[in-house]
Amino acid sequence: MMQNLSQVTNVQPQGSMSPLLLLIVLVILLLGVWMILRGLGKNRKKAEGGEASCGHCGYIVLGLERLICPECGNDLREVGIEKPRANDGKGLIVKGSILMGIVFLLVVLLWFTVA
């Protein structure tokens, strides 16, 4: 009984990864790290271009007396006024974390095989 337990807990790598597969895993891992760091960096930046603009041509419409865009002539009630959105980077952090988790599972599955 004790001998069987030691065989189960002492799992050793059965083989080695090919250099090409190792390179692919490393590139995917670095991509995941880059995505997470880029997402964290976006949390510190302020929203860029924080001005409302015409939904058709992008002309900045702050301070207009009428709801007609002076650039394209469209009625802003019809084409809409685009509001700037803050990109906080949470999507990149989540995607990078998922990518790194997949790489980790891939390495474990490829490196350790159950005989």
Steps between C-alpha positions, in 0.01 A plus 500: 500500500773748594697409191205578271447838665861601444473405133193722456642805680841479335391587146791578270495653153480221244650688209613835382322755289626560151680833450229624263222421747699663778542813285127512424412467870752773589359739238142442621612548860673828415189614313292434813744695718499788248119508498484514880763774525334703225164467677652613829657798327164609359361528852740786568431701187219752477238461230633654180304751293236568763272709276163419348496475120264459205395139446545537123823695442665524843488882520520623862152634582551664840358848522282486188189716507304273262475123469639507146862397444686789332742255334267252326159671542330199662244534777675386820169357629504256207870409472564519872769654714791270577622512856859401581539171680770428753687181423607368837687197366308238699430301183870470422579390855232228487603379153868495594426306819291245311773464238764440768276245673455311173877502444556368851252216447653424159849476649381277782314270263787477255781478753353256749346191353337224695648168404 
